[in-house]
Amino acid sequence: MSPGNPTHRKRWAARWTYQRFCNPFGILCVLLVMAVGWLGRPLDAVAEEAQVPEHVVKAAFLLNFPKYVEWPAEAFARSNSPIVIAVLGETKVTAEIQKVIAGRSVHGREIVLKRVASGEEPGVCHILFISAAELQRSPDLLDKLKDTSVLTVGESNDFLERGGIINLARRDQKVAMELNLAAADKARINVNSKLLRLASVVKGKTR
């Protein structure tokens, strides 16, 4: 393959992008490809970027988590109740999810986006994304949620230590997923083995 051809150059650029952002096991590569498809970005466009924006990757994780976790039945009012992804405060992640969420469903449940203003209580939701800035503004939020079945997702270095379930952290030029399995068990949220394998850090592994 000659890199002089424009098509070949794009392929080489795509390979470089994936190697930079994907973990050695290649699972994150799959999520990244899903991110491109879900968020409406063609592969050629990603290949031409110096890097895939961090908020795009995080939005893809949030959209795909419902495929790999199970909530207790009582977390839903009805058998067809939607899965609610709540985003706290202003973040680019919200806009990325909003672009493609219409009509999406997992296991027969519609996925809906809920915007929560800074400082407000999240109310009923199944996934809650808490940015680093919002966690600083509401340091006791995770304590308030510890007895609920909410999949808390953050991006702070101490998110797991403070009781959060999943942390999307910037590590070595890529977004790594870190998991607090003990917190997930306490929330009665079952984490699929595929998601466990993807995590670069698993705390509280008891099973």
Backbone as CSV, one residue per row, in Angstrom:
resi,resn,N_x,N_y,N_z,CA_x,CA_y,CA_z,C_x,C_y,C_z
1,MET,0.847,-1.192,0.000,0.000,0.000,0.000,0.881,1.240,0.000
2,SER,0.684,2.090,-0.983,1.474,3.315,-1.053,0.764,4.440,-0.345
3,PRO,1.465,5.128,0.637,0.817,6.213,1.371,0.669,7.467,0.549
4,GLY,1.159,7.450,-0.733,1.051,8.648,-1.557,-0.350,8.886,-2.069
5,ASN,-1.119,7.800,-2.208,-2.493,7.914,-2.674,-3.347,8.575,-1.600
6,PRO,-4.227,9.562,-1.963,-5.052,10.255,-0.957,-5.889,9.310,-0.120
7,THR,-6.473,8.279,-0.781,-7.285,7.314,-0.042,-6.433,6.554,0.969
8,HIS,-5.210,6.170,0.534,-4.319,5.444,1.424,-3.851,6.320,2.569
9,ARG,-3.632,7.612,2.292,-3.219,8.518,3.353,-4.284,8.600,4.434
10,LYS,-5.563,8.629,4.021,-6.662,8.678,4.984,-6.696,7.414,5.832
11,ARG,-6.430,6.258,5.177,-6.434,5.010,5.926,-5.303,4.976,6.954
12,TRP,-4.128,5.450,6.527,-3.005,5.498,7.467,-3.304,6.461,8.610
13,ALA,-3.951,7.580,8.298,-4.301,8.554,9.341,-5.304,7.961,10.310
14,ALA,-6.276,7.209,9.780,-7.276,6.571,10.636,-6.616,5.562,11.571
15,ARG,-5.675,4.774,11.019,-4.986,3.785,11.840,-4.207,4.454,12.953
16,TRP,-3.527,5.569,12.634,-2.768,6.300,13.647,-3.685,6.846,14.730
17,THR,-4.848,7.369,14.324,-5.796,7.903,15.303,-6.264,6.814,16.249
18,TYR,-6.619,5.647,15.718,-7.120,4.571,16.552,-6.042,4.033,17.491
19,GLN,-4.785,3.921,16.978,-3.708,3.439,17.837,-3.454,4.391,18.984
20,ARG,-3.642,5.674,18.743,-3.390,6.669,19.779,-4.462,6.648,20.849
21,PHE,-5.688,6.383,20.451,-6.802,6.501,21.397,-7.309,5.175,21.923
22,CYS,-6.898,4.055,21.322,-7.481,2.777,21.720,-6.551,2.015,22.647
23,ASN,-7.151,1.188,23.517,-6.337,0.412,24.434,-5.740,-0.784,23.710
24,PRO,-4.768,-1.478,24.327,-4.071,-2.568,23.645,-4.974,-3.715,23.253
25,PHE,-6.113,-3.874,23.928,-6.978,-5.003,23.618,-7.931,-4.719,22.468
26,GLY,-7.962,-3.485,22.008,-8.769,-3.151,20.846,-10.234,-2.932,21.127
27,ILE,-10.686,-3.107,22.379,-12.115,-2.954,22.662,-12.513,-1.491,22.568
28,LEU,-11.635,-0.614,23.035,-11.949,0.805,22.942,-12.041,1.248,21.494
29,CYS,-11.283,0.571,20.609,-11.385,0.871,19.175,-12.813,0.667,18.682
30,VAL,-13.432,-0.414,19.154,-14.806,-0.693,18.738,-15.729,0.418,19.205
31,LEU,-15.564,0.840,20.462,-16.399,1.922,20.973,-16.157,3.209,20.208
32,LEU,-14.904,3.430,19.794,-14.604,4.643,19.057,-15.278,4.628,17.692
33,VAL,-15.258,3.473,17.034,-15.970,3.353,15.758,-17.458,3.578,15.969
34,MET,-17.997,3.031,17.077,-19.402,3.248,17.395,-19.678,4.719,17.649
35,ALA,-18.706,5.382,18.277,-18.872,6.816,18.537,-19.006,7.569,17.234
36,VAL,-18.168,7.220,16.276,-18.216,7.889,14.977,-19.566,7.667,14.317
37,GLY,-20.063,6.404,14.361,-21.344,6.128,13.735,-22.502,6.785,14.457
38,TRP,-22.531,6.660,15.780,-23.628,7.199,16.580,-23.694,8.712,16.501
39,LEU,-22.560,9.341,16.448,-22.558,10.799,16.482,-22.508,11.402,15.086
40,GLY,-22.664,10.593,14.070,-22.810,11.114,12.721,-21.527,11.598,12.084
41,ARG,-20.361,11.193,12.571,-19.096,11.628,11.999,-18.538,10.505,11.127
42,PRO,-18.355,10.737,9.808,-17.794,9.698,8.947,-16.342,9.428,9.299
43,LEU,-15.873,8.206,8.967,-14.507,7.837,9.293,-13.486,8.762,8.646
44,ASP,-13.761,9.200,7.429,-12.823,10.094,6.757,-12.628,11.382,7.537
45,ALA,-13.717,11.894,8.122,-13.627,13.136,8.889,-12.768,12.937,10.129
46,VAL,-12.921,11.780,10.789,-12.112,11.506,11.969,-10.648,11.351,11.593
47,ALA,-10.396,10.697,10.471,-9.024,10.467,10.038,-8.289,11.766,9.768
48,GLU,-9.010,12.801,9.358,-8.388,14.073,9.031,-8.152,14.947,10.256
49,GLU,-8.725,14.537,11.423,-8.550,15.316,12.646,-7.252,14.920,13.329
50,ALA,-6.649,15.876,14.027,-5.446,15.557,14.788,-5.769,14.577,15.906
51,GLN,-6.971,14.674,16.457,-7.406,13.738,17.483,-8.925,13.772,17.557
52,VAL,-9.484,12.665,18.034,-10.925,12.610,18.230,-11.248,13.397,19.495
53,PRO,-12.152,14.357,19.421,-12.454,15.177,20.612,-12.882,14.323,21.799
54,GLU,-12.394,14.690,22.951,-12.667,13.934,24.172,-14.153,13.847,24.466
55,HIS,-14.903,14.936,24.241,-16.328,14.916,24.562,-17.108,13.987,23.643
56,VAL,-16.589,13.758,22.424,-17.240,12.821,21.509,-17.108,11.394,22.032
57,VAL,-15.902,11.044,22.482,-15.672,9.707,23.023,-16.516,9.481,24.281
58,LYS,-16.586,10.489,25.153,-17.367,10.348,26.382,-18.850,10.210,26.081
59,ALA,-19.337,10.951,25.093,-20.741,10.819,24.700,-21.034,9.416,24.182
60,ALA,-20.081,8.859,23.427,-20.269,7.501,22.902,-20.329,6.482,24.032
61,PHE,-19.467,6.630,25.024,-19.529,5.741,26.180,-20.904,5.814,26.839
62,LEU,-21.387,7.015,27.093,-22.669,7.178,27.778,-23.808,6.551,26.992
63,LEU,-23.777,6.693,25.686,-24.836,6.132,24.851,-24.790,4.609,24.807
64,ASN,-23.599,4.046,25.001,-23.453,2.596,24.887,-23.522,1.865,26.221
65,PHE,-23.379,2.558,27.324,-23.450,1.894,28.620,-24.728,1.078,28.817
66,PRO,-25.915,1.553,28.365,-27.130,0.742,28.584,-27.067,-0.648,27.975
67,LYS,-26.182,-0.873,27.014,-26.052,-2.195,26.406,-25.281,-3.156,27.307
68,TYR,-24.546,-2.618,28.266,-23.621,-3.443,29.035,-23.874,-3.427,30.539
69,VAL,-24.949,-2.796,30.962,-25.301,-2.823,32.383,-26.790,-3.156,32.523
70,GLU,-27.145,-3.678,33.705,-28.540,-3.998,33.994,-28.931,-3.354,35.316
71,TRP,-30.065,-2.700,35.313,-30.600,-2.081,36.518,-31.617,-3.011,37.172
72,PRO,-31.854,-2.891,38.472,-32.916,-3.685,39.098,-34.271,-3.287,38.526
73,ALA,-35.199,-4.216,38.511,-36.512,-3.962,37.899,-37.196,-2.745,38.486
74,GLU,-37.011,-2.519,39.789,-37.696,-1.396,40.431,-37.132,-0.039,40.032
75,ALA,-36.052,-0.021,39.277,-35.508,1.256,38.794,-36.394,1.861,37.707
76,PHE,-37.309,1.052,37.178,-38.211,1.506,36.120,-39.660,1.405,36.593
77,ALA,-40.435,2.430,36.280,-41.835,2.444,36.697,-42.657,1.403,35.947
78,ARG,-42.305,1.181,34.667,-43.045,0.234,33.831,-42.061,-0.589,33.006
79,SER,-42.565,-1.636,32.411,-41.710,-2.532,31.622,-41.155,-1.851,30.375
80,ASN,-41.819,-0.784,29.941,-41.346,-0.062,28.748,-40.875,1.360,29.069
81,SER,-40.611,1.621,30.347,-40.121,2.951,30.720,-38.775,3.218,30.051
82,PRO,-38.495,4.462,29.690,-37.240,4.777,29.002,-36.029,4.711,29.939
83,ILE,-34.872,4.605,29.351,-33.603,4.738,30.067,-33.207,6.208,29.981
84,VAL,-33.082,6.846,31.112,-32.821,8.291,31.141,-31.338,8.551,31.413
85,ILE,-30.696,9.226,30.464,-29.316,9.678,30.637,-29.374,11.150,31.020
86,ALA,-28.954,11.466,32.226,-28.957,12.852,32.694,-27.538,13.411,32.656
87,VAL,-27.418,14.648,32.213,-26.122,15.337,32.186,-26.252,16.578,33.057
88,LEU,-25.396,16.675,34.047,-25.460,17.775,34.995,-24.608,18.948,34.536
89,GLY,-25.249,20.106,34.401,-24.532,21.328,34.046,-24.235,21.454,32.559
90,GLU,-23.463,22.476,32.214,-23.115,22.755,30.821,-21.859,21.985,30.434
91,THR,-21.962,21.183,29.390,-20.822,20.426,28.877,-21.061,20.098,27.407
92,LYS,-19.991,19.979,26.637,-20.114,19.644,25.213,-20.685,18.247,25.011
93,VAL,-20.586,17.409,26.032,-21.112,16.047,25.929,-22.613,16.071,25.627
94,THR,-23.326,17.009,26.238,-24.777,17.101,26.045,-25.125,17.295,24.572
95,ALA,-24.452,18.214,23.923,-24.741,18.508,22.516,-24.461,17.306,21.628
96,GLU,-23.401,16.571,21.920,-23.074,15.395,21.108,-24.136,14.321,21.232
97,ILE,-24.625,14.104,22.447,-25.687,13.120,22.641,-26.973,13.574,21.946
98,GLN,-27.290,14.852,22.070,-28.526,15.401,21.503,-28.598,15.196,19.994
99,LYS,-27.447,15.172,19.332,-27.415,15.054,17.870,-28.030,13.750,17.370
100,VAL,-27.896,12.689,18.148,-28.238,11.374,17.606,-29.184,10.540,18.470
101,ILE,-29.628,11.078,19.580,-30.362,10.237,20.519,-31.794,9.933,20.077
102,ALA,-32.350,10.755,19.227,-33.744,10.555,18.803,-33.947,9.169,18.182
103,GLY,-34.918,8.450,18.710,-35.264,7.143,18.166,-34.394,5.997,18.642
104,ARG,-33.412,6.261,19.487,-32.519,5.202,19.962,-33.199,4.411,21.081
105,SER,-32.961,3.107,21.089,-33.521,2.273,22.145,-32.579,1.110,22.414
106,VAL,-32.672,0.567,23.618,-31.894,-0.597,24.029,-32.816,-1.536,24.783
107,HIS,-32.857,-2.788,24.349,-33.708,-3.802,24.990,-35.159,-3.327,25.090
108,GLY,-35.630,-2.671,24.052,-37.014,-2.228,24.016,-37.307,-0.962,24.791
109,ARG,-36.288,-0.357,25.359,-36.474,0.891,26.110,-35.866,2.053,25.336
110,GLU,-36.647,3.092,25.170,-36.152,4.299,24.519,-35.086,4.948,25.399
111,ILE,-34.075,5.532,24.755,-33.054,6.278,25.485,-33.372,7.760,25.351
112,VAL,-33.499,8.437,26.475,-33.817,9.862,26.445,-32.751,10.637,27.213
113,LEU,-32.560,11.868,26.805,-31.579,12.748,27.431,-32.282,13.738,28.345
114,LYS,-31.738,13.903,29.531,-32.274,14.850,30.501,-31.185,15.849,30.875
115,ARG,-31.443,17.117,30.640,-30.503,18.174,31.020,-30.828,18.615,32.441
116,VAL,-29.800,18.660,33.269,-29.973,19.090,34.657,-29.112,20.333,34.868
117,ALA,-29.747,21.421,35.262,-29.018,22.667,35.462,-28.044,22.544,36.632
118,SER,-26.989,23.316,36.561,-25.975,23.310,37.613,-26.607,23.583,38.976
119,GLY,-26.304,22.718,39.936,-26.821,22.896,41.290,-28.160,22.244,41.550
120,GLU,-28.847,21.786,40.494,-30.151,21.144,40.673,-30.000,19.672,41.021
121,GLU,-31.015,19.112,41.654,-31.053,17.682,41.913,-31.372,16.965,40.600
122,PRO,-30.718,15.833,40.326,-30.938,15.151,39.046,-32.308,14.521,38.892
123,GLY,-32.981,14.219,40.011,-34.292,13.579,39.909,-34.172,12.169,39.364
124,VAL,-35.231,11.689,38.718,-35.255,10.315,38.213,-34.360,10.197,36.986
125,CYS,-33.357,9.319,37.063,-32.497,9.036,35.915,-31.813,7.697,36.176
126,HIS,-31.236,7.134,35.132,-30.552,5.843,35.251,-29.048,5.976,35.065
127,ILE,-28.629,6.955,34.289,-27.215,7.289,34.125,-27.079,8.779,34.394
128,LEU,-26.113,9.142,35.215,-25.888,10.550,35.512,-24.431,10.888,35.258
129,PHE,-24.186,11.782,34.303,-22.828,12.244,34.019,-22.569,13.510,34.821
130,ILE,-21.499,13.475,35.612,-21.134,14.595,36.477,-19.752,15.083,36.074
131,SER,-19.676,16.251,35.480,-18.375,16.787,35.068,-17.539,17.123,36.295
132,ALA,-16.241,17.313,36.085,-15.350,17.648,37.192,-15.778,18.956,37.857
133,ALA,-16.186,19.935,37.044,-16.606,21.231,37.584,-17.852,21.087,38.446
134,GLU,-18.811,20.263,37.994,-20.044,20.091,38.758,-19.812,19.328,40.049
135,LEU,-18.866,18.406,40.057,-18.572,17.673,41.283,-17.963,18.607,42.325
136,GLN,-17.199,19.585,41.871,-16.647,20.580,42.790,-17.759,21.454,43.376
137,ARG,-18.753,21.788,42.542,-19.857,22.631,43.014,-20.779,21.872,43.966
138,SER,-20.909,20.563,43.750,-21.808,19.748,44.582,-21.036,18.556,45.140
139,PRO,-20.122,18.798,46.072,-19.257,17.725,46.576,-19.988,16.606,47.307
140,ASP,-21.214,16.872,47.774,-21.965,15.848,48.503,-22.945,15.087,47.616
141,LEU,-22.912,15.353,46.317,-23.895,14.735,45.412,-23.775,13.212,45.401
142,LEU,-22.563,12.688,45.328,-22.395,11.240,45.285,-22.885,10.581,46.567
143,ASP,-22.723,11.251,47.683,-23.245,10.712,48.942,-24.767,10.602,48.902
144,LYS,-25.416,11.593,48.281,-26.878,11.575,48.186,-27.377,10.450,47.281
145,LEU,-26.541,10.019,46.345,-26.959,9.014,45.366,-26.520,7.603,45.725
146,LYS,-25.781,7.434,46.824,-25.148,6.142,47.109,-26.150,5.025,47.369
147,ASP,-27.377,5.353,47.761,-28.384,4.322,48.027,-29.408,4.206,46.892
148,THR,-29.101,4.774,45.749,-29.988,4.699,44.589,-29.370,3.803,43.522
149,SER,-30.167,3.440,42.533,-29.669,2.616,41.428,-29.355,3.497,40.215
150,VAL,-28.556,4.522,40.440,-28.123,5.428,39.373,-26.685,5.103,39.015
151,LEU,-26.427,4.886,37.739,-25.068,4.661,37.262,-24.385,6.018,37.169
152,THR,-23.570,6.329,38.152,-22.888,7.623,38.174,-21.612,7.546,37.345
153,VAL,-21.438,8.536,36.465,-20.285,8.586,35.568,-19.617,9.948,35.721
154,GLY,-18.320,9.949,35.930,-17.614,11.206,36.124,-16.340,11.301,35.316
155,GLU,-15.578,12.341,35.593,-14.318,12.576,34.884,-13.278,13.206,35.818
156,SER,-13.406,12.927,37.110,-12.507,13.489,38.114,-11.546,12.418,38.618
157,ASN,-10.327,12.830,38.967,-9.318,11.867,39.397,-9.742,11.077,40.627
158,ASP,-10.519,11.686,41.509,-10.930,11.007,42.736,-12.377,10.528,42.691
159,PHE,-12.942,10.386,41.484,-14.358,10.052,41.356,-14.688,8.697,41.979
160,LEU,-13.870,7.698,41.732,-14.145,6.375,42.287,-13.982,6.368,43.801
161,GLU,-12.959,7.049,44.278,-12.726,7.099,45.718,-13.876,7.772,46.457
162,ARG,-14.576,8.661,45.785,-15.687,9.369,46.411,-17.015,8.624,46.266
163,GLY,-16.968,7.436,45.655,-18.172,6.611,45.568,-18.807,6.541,44.199
164,GLY,-18.199,7.184,43.194,-18.725,7.097,41.834,-18.514,5.707,41.254
165,ILE,-19.300,5.353,40.247,-19.229,3.993,39.688,-18.274,3.911,38.501
166,ILE,-18.386,4.840,37.554,-17.518,4.811,36.373,-16.852,6.172,36.204
167,ASN,-15.558,6.145,35.973,-14.813,7.365,35.709,-14.222,7.299,34.304
168,LEU,-14.439,8.351,33.522,-13.860,8.460,32.185,-12.701,9.442,32.286
169,ALA,-11.510,8.906,32.401,-10.337,9.714,32.727,-9.395,9.834,31.539
170,ARG,-8.755,10.982,31.442,-7.751,11.202,30.419,-6.443,10.566,30.879
171,ARG,-6.037,9.505,30.203,-4.813,8.800,30.551,-3.996,8.536,29.290
172,ASP,-2.766,9.007,29.247,-1.862,8.725,28.130,-2.503,9.039,26.777
173,GLN,-3.051,10.229,26.665,-3.613,10.739,25.409,-4.860,9.994,24.943
174,LYS,-5.536,9.297,25.850,-6.802,8.668,25.473,-7.746,8.693,26.666
175,VAL,-9.001,8.430,26.396,-10.004,8.357,27.459,-10.071,6.918,27.948
176,ALA,-9.719,6.724,29.210,-9.750,5.395,29.810,-10.956,5.274,30.731
177,MET,-11.530,4.073,30.781,-12.667,3.830,31.656,-12.197,3.135,32.924
178,GLU,-12.559,3.702,34.078,-12.223,3.133,35.378,-13.519,2.802,36.109
179,LEU,-13.567,1.656,36.752,-14.818,1.132,37.307,-14.684,0.813,38.790
180,ASN,-15.663,1.259,39.568,-15.768,0.921,40.986,-16.851,-0.149,41.106
181,LEU,-16.436,-1.399,41.116,-17.396,-2.498,41.105,-18.159,-2.594,42.428
182,ALA,-17.512,-2.238,43.516,-18.196,-2.265,44.811,-19.344,-1.267,44.838
183,ALA,-19.126,-0.084,44.253,-20.185,0.921,44.183,-21.321,0.449,43.279
184,ALA,-20.972,-0.238,42.186,-22.001,-0.774,41.291,-22.842,-1.826,42.011
185,ASP,-22.184,-2.692,42.774,-22.910,-3.710,43.528,-23.847,-3.073,44.547
186,LYS,-23.375,-2.036,45.205,-24.203,-1.361,46.213,-25.438,-0.735,45.570
187,ALA,-25.265,-0.251,44.327,-26.387,0.344,43.599,-27.260,-0.712,42.932
188,ARG,-26.880,-1.982,43.104,-27.599,-3.120,42.495,-27.624,-3.004,40.975
189,ILE,-26.515,-2.550,40.437,-26.343,-2.455,38.994,-25.387,-3.555,38.557
190,ASN,-25.839,-4.401,37.655,-25.017,-5.508,37.171,-24.206,-5.058,35.960
191,VAL,-22.900,-5.241,36.031,-21.999,-4.819,34.959,-21.606,-6.026,34.121
192,ASN,-21.825,-5.937,32.820,-21.504,-7.013,31.896,-19.998,-7.272,31.882
193,SER,-19.610,-8.525,31.683,-18.196,-8.899,31.679,-17.415,-8.185,30.572
194,LYS,-18.079,-7.850,29.475,-17.395,-7.138,28.392,-16.963,-5.752,28.854
195,LEU,-17.809,-5.107,29.641,-17.464,-3.790,30.151,-16.352,-3.896,31.193
196,LEU,-16.368,-4.955,31.968,-15.298,-5.180,32.941,-13.950,-5.331,32.250
197,ARG,-13.942,-6.044,31.138,-12.680,-6.240,30.407,-12.170,-4.942,29.812
198,LEU,-13.081,-4.059,29.492,-12.695,-2.781,28.903,-12.046,-1.846,29.918
199,ALA,-12.430,-1.968,31.176,-11.956,-1.035,32.213,-10.454,-1.178,32.424
200,SER,-9.772,-0.036,32.464,-8.337,-0.052,32.736,-8.052,-0.204,34.228
201,VAL,-9.038,0.172,35.054,-8.951,0.035,36.513,-10.275,-0.507,37.008
202,VAL,-10.231,-1.537,37.853,-11.441,-2.071,38.478,-11.202,-2.095,39.977
203,LYS,-11.939,-1.287,40.726,-11.822,-1.249,42.179,-12.944,-2.047,42.827
204,GLY,-12.645,-2.663,43.950,-13.674,-3.391,44.698,-14.147,-4.641,44.011
205,LYS,-13.258,-5.336,43.301,-13.662,-6.553,42.595,-13.799,-7.683,43.589
206,THR,-15.034,-8.157,43.747,-15.297,-9.211,44.733,-15.919,-10.456,44.107
207,ARG,-16.096,-10.434,42.788,-16.743,-11.597,42.165,-16.010,-12.000,40.904
